Amino acid sequence: MNSPRLLSSILIGAVASARSMTPMATIAAARVIGRRTPGRLFLLDRPLFRFGALAMGVGELLGDKMKTAPDRTVFLGLLARVMSSGIAGAALAPHGRERSGAAAAVVTAVPLAYLTLAGRKRAMARIGQTRSGLIEDALIVAAAAAIVALSVRASRE
């Protein structure tokens, strides 16, 4: 793997470690405003999937503050991270390197999910679930927006 060319994929994997739906939601938002990803991604060209990704991203941000929210390292949480980071990593990889981008994002997202969970638990013990979640949301959404903004280009449709 050529890491510098896959840096956006690796970074979006780090985002997925903390918020599984944010990578796809951020790319979907970029598509809504007419931006294209370097890697080919047919799913986000379909309005149902694009707006579904946006809705899931918002839903995750709201649901994370609930006391009953499961840890990000449960099976379904990790599965969501694998799928979302893989799709987003492929989209942000250079054209023709989509598989490598997906792999780089997944390999980043899964182990980091355990580290970001440990950090979140420490923050929850200090400042509470809602407050720590809102701070984490702000950091993760800002990081995702920056990564995607620096990786996409205007559409030539």
N, C-alpha and C positions, 0 to 999 in steps of 0.2 A: 504494500500500500504506500502510495506517495502522500504522506501526511499533509504537507503544505497545501496541496491541491484539494485535499479533503477536509481542510480545517473547518469550513462551515458545517460539514456533515458531523464532524466530531463535536463541535460546539452545540449543535442542535440536539445531539444525543445527551449532552450534559443538561440541557434544558428539560428534556424528557425525563431525566432522572428525578426531577422534582415535581413536574406537572406533565402528566402523560399526554394530554390533549392539546397543550399549548403549541407544540411545534406545528401540528397540522392546522390548527386554528389560525396561527400567524401566517402560514403560507396561503391559506384560503383567503385571509384578509388581503394579502398582497395581490392575489388573483382577482379579487373583487374590484380593486382599484386599477387593474390593467397591467400588473407586473407579471413577468415570466421568470420561471426558475431556469437555471442552467441545464439541469437534468430533465429528461422527458417524464411527465407524470400525467397520465390520462385521467386518473380519478378526479383530480381537482378541476378538470375542465368541465365536469358535469355539475350543473347547478345544485342538484340534490345533495351530492357528496360535499360540495364546497360549503353550502349553508349548513349542512349537518355537522361538518367539522367546526364551524364557528359556534354553533349551538352547544356542541359537546365541550368546547373550550370554556365557554361561559358557565355551563353547568358544573364543570369540574371546579372552577374557581369558587362557586357558591357552595357546592357540596363539601369541599375540603374543610370548611369551618364547623361542620356538624360533629357533635360528640360521637356519633356512630360511624363516622368515616373510617374505613379500614386503612391499615398501614399500606404504604405504597409497595411494600415487598411481598404482599400476599400474591398468590398465583395470578389472579385476574389483573391485579395492578401491574405485575411484571409483564404479563402478556400484552396489556395495553401499551406499555412502554416499548416493547419490542416492535409492535405493529406501527405505532405512531412514529417512533424514531427511525424505523426502517423506511417508511414512506417519505418522511421529511428529509432524511439523510440522502436518499436517492434523488429527491427533487433538487437539493442544493449542491449535489456533486456535479462536476463537469460533465457535459454531454458525452455519453459513451462510458462513463465511469459510475453509472447509477448503482450497480451492484456493490461496488467497492464502497460507495458513499453510504448505502444502506447498512452494510456490515460494520463500517466504522462507527456509525451512530448507535447501532445496537450494542456493540462491544463497549461503548462509552456509557450508555444509559443504564444498563443492568447493574454493573457493580457500583456505579455512583448512586443508584437508588438507595442502597444501604447506607452510604455515607451521608446523603442529604437527609435521610430519615433520622439518623443519629443526631445530626445538627438540629433538625426540627424538634426532636424530643427534648433536647437541652434547652432550646428556646422556649418551648411550651412550659417547661418547669419553671422558667424565670419570669415569663411575661404572659403566659396563657395561650390557649389554642387559637382563639380568634385573632389576637394581636400578632402572634408569630406567623399565622397563616397569611394575614394581610401584608406583612413585611416580605414574606417569602414570595407572595404573588407579585408584588411590585418589582422585586428584583428579577424574578424569572420572566415576567412578561416584558420588562424593559430589555433584558438580555435577548430574548427571542426576537423582539422587534428590531433590535440593532443587527443581529445576525442575518435575519431575513432581508432587511433593508440594504445591507451591504452586499448581499448575494444575488439579488434579483435585478432585472432590467426592465425597461419599458417594453410593452408589447408592440409588435409591428403589424397588428391585425388589420 
